Amino acid sequence: MTVDDARRDERTAYLASLLPAHVLERDAETGGLLRLLLGAVAGELALVEDDLERLYDSWFVETAPEWVVPYLADLVGLVGLPGDLGPGAGVSRRGVVANTVSYRQRKGTVAVLEQVVRDVTGWPATAVEFYRLLATTGHMNHVRLDRPALASVRGAATVELESPALARGVLTRLAHTGEVRHVDPGETGGRGRYGIPNVGIFVFPVQVSEATGIPAHLVDDAWLTSPLDRPSPWFAPPTTEETIEHLAVESDLPVPLRPRRLLALLADARATWPVETRLPVAVSVDDDDPLQPYRVRVCGLEDLATVGAATPRDATDDDPNVVLDGWQVMLDPVEGRLQPYVDGVPYDAAVHGDHTFHVDHAVGAVADVGAGTYDRSAAHEDARDGDPFVVLEERRDRFDDQARVPGGPANPSIDTIAKALTAVSTGWAVDAAIRPGGTRVVSIATSEDHVGDVVVGIPEESRLILVAAEWKERTLLSGDVAAPVPGIYTAEGLRPRIVGDILVTGGDGSALLLDGLVVLGDVHVEAGGLRSLTVSQCTLAGRIVVDGDDAGPNRALNVSVLRSLVGGVELVETVPTLTATDSVIDPRLTTIGGGTAGPAILANGTSTEISGSTLFGTLDCRLLEVTSSVCDGVVTVVDRQRGCARFSFLHPGSRAPRRFRCVPASDSATAVGPSYLSLDPASPFYPALAPSTSAAIRRGGEYGAEMGVHHHLRRPERMDAARRLVAPYLPAGMQIGIFGS
């Protein structure tokens, strides 16, 4: 262990303050040997203090390091705790350890079964006692109104009839005939559900993130909020359960927003207006305040508001057939679209002038991959610090002048990406003679569209970071709010789009990092000497294309794709390395903008490393290292004497290096490929493996996890741990099944 200089100086000053003043004066006169001795002692003292603080933190499960949690589990007799799933899985074991005593106090109840599974997996879950859903023969002396054998049309306003498939049907309370088979304990859960002794725990492995101020785009007469201009469902942020006894209901689960649920929430908000009520969807016009609840309507369930709608609780003599003046919007949460109206007629820019519409809503996804409003800070720091621009140079990175779009306190005149890049280039030119190189950051602090190609020129030994991030205000200990500090940014809550290509030219030893962007075009690196191109947490509806010539071969370039959705990669043969981690490379993305689908990766001269990724389309490279991935296209490797394919699915007919626990086991063998819940890039379940996929693929990745882009979630291991740890709390004579998509 080491102590930084600031901490050592602090402890040295403290030790010096304990000595008499004349001793310090005499030491200063004689060369300061005593102060040097105090500095050596202060370093060791700081180490001891840090160790004591860590020891104190380790006494409590809330503050203990992750490696201490298993030891605390031993203290309470908790056996079978899963191994450390790593930071990528997004789940900690400390929750189940902290609540073990509470579990045991409620042993045998359905609520504790639900909570154990929730804490172990880190996903929302709901428990269903199947015997309560069995149709029974009625008796006049014992009427069971809670188990009707026939569905009531009065339940149309709830989840009963509107969408039986929602949440895999677990939210409905319709009666079923009984089954005598044991409940299926596996992942598919296709049999034995509705038996008398059966209890089911349904897990919802979906991440929901709120998106604020997202512009709606006009696509074929429909206004959509999806970044890829495709229908995509809206979600409602799930509420936080406060107690173990609470059984999860629809509002606690990450499920798509039903139209009738939205209508019920709007009705409640209209009844209490003008008291503000938080709604899962809000629409604003031209950056004004969100429209009032009575001006927001649900498509297919209600008509436009009429005169008197603003005061629904008051008696009115106004004609109910007269449509309310001003703006109104019809919402369709199933497809994530809206239709604006002005004075009762559909909005037409040619008639009513240009207006913008912004929507506050929530989106869902199986994993945080691609551009989104989720918190990208940790992955962004990993991508920034792991950049070869910093690592290979073995020097401390330097962050120079930084720009914000739109212009912030540092430079209000910067309102476009082009102006920000011009300001950065000016800074490089000014400092060229004084201190060349360094890193400059352009943070895009808005989710608006930026139309046109972005031209990036990076001088030698310099790096540019183009990131979706905001300079946020700081709250001081005194309670005062301080202005944002230029360059200190937060990578979350934004999803800007670049409608065009990003054209990059780099000098020798230069680097470019893109993070959190939606690019409806290509990232095109022209001939030059770029050292590093990192695409982190981006959605590219185009390709990464790298060119080269004799004057600028890009011979030292390292291309990295981290947790991104990319339409393809095409590299000139002089590019030495390509890395894809936790990403999806799907040529069908390029067809969204009217392009043509090509190969997934075309890099005949490149050493390629694929880890935890899903590839659709062909892969051609010189060398290949692939781990825990799905290559759903023919793989052709030039040099098969080196490299390795591990724990991966390779499309039959591939010519790959030696294989270790792959599907199929050899180039000549065949195998049934994976099936997916969705192949639509706008779907929340893209491209998750379907339960019908072979177990050799669903559990064939490293650590027994699934192959492909969701490998880092370690879903099979989490589900197995839940089955193991929930068993001691099961009521006597009952059987349990844990189901997850």
Secondary structure as UniProt FT lines:
FT   HELIX           5..17
FT   HELIX           21..29
FT   TURN            30..31
FT   HELIX           33..57
FT   TURN            58..59
FT   TURN            61..63
FT   HELIX           66..68
FT   HELIX           69..75
FT   TURN            76..77
FT   HELIX           87..89
FT   HELIX           94..98
FT   HELIX           100..105
FT   TURN            106..108
FT   HELIX           110..121
FT   STRAND          125..129
FT   HELIX           130..133
FT   TURN            140..141
FT   TURN            145..146
FT   HELIX           153..157
FT   HELIX           159..162
FT   TURN            164..165
FT   HELIX           166..169
FT   TURN            170..171
FT   TURN            196..197
FT   STRAND          198..203
FT   STRAND          207..215
FT   STRAND          217..219
FT   TURN            220..221
FT   STRAND          222..224
FT   TURN            227..228
FT   TURN            244..245
FT   HELIX           250..252
FT   HELIX           259..272
FT   TURN            273..274
FT   STRAND          282..285
FT   TURN            286..287
FT   HELIX           293..295
FT   STRAND          296..298
FT   TURN            299..301
FT   TURN            307..310
FT   TURN            312..313
FT   TURN            320..321
FT   STRAND          327..332
FT   TURN            333..336
FT   STRAND          337..342
FT   TURN            343..344
FT   STRAND          345..346
FT   HELIX           349..352
FT   STRAND          357..365
FT   HELIX           377..385
FT   HELIX           388..391
FT   TURN            392..394
FT   STRAND          403..405
FT   TURN            412..413
FT   HELIX           417..431
FT   TURN            432..434
FT   STRAND          438..444
FT   STRAND          449..451
FT   STRAND          454..458
FT   TURN            460..461
FT   STRAND          462..468
FT   STRAND          474..475
FT   TURN            477..478
FT   STRAND          481..482
FT   TURN            486..487
FT   STRAND          497..499
FT   STRAND          502..506
FT   TURN            508..509
FT   STRAND          510..515
FT   STRAND          518..519
FT   STRAND          523..525
FT   STRAND          530..536
FT   STRAND          539..540
FT   STRAND          544..546
FT   TURN            555..556
FT   STRAND          558..562
FT   STRAND          565..566
FT   STRAND          569..571
FT   TURN            573..574
FT   STRAND          577..581
FT   STRAND          584..585
FT   HELIX           587..591
FT   TURN            592..594
FT   STRAND          601..611
FT   STRAND          614..616
FT   STRAND          619..627
FT   STRAND          630..632
FT   STRAND          635..637
FT   STRAND          644..646
FT   STRAND          649..650
FT   TURN            652..653
FT   STRAND          659..660
FT   TURN            667..668
FT   TURN            681..682
FT   TURN            684..687
FT   TURN            691..692
FT   HELIX           695..698
FT   HELIX           702..704
FT   TURN            709..710
FT   HELIX           711..713
FT   HELIX           715..726
FT   HELIX           727..729
FT   TURN            732..733
FT   STRAND          735..740
//
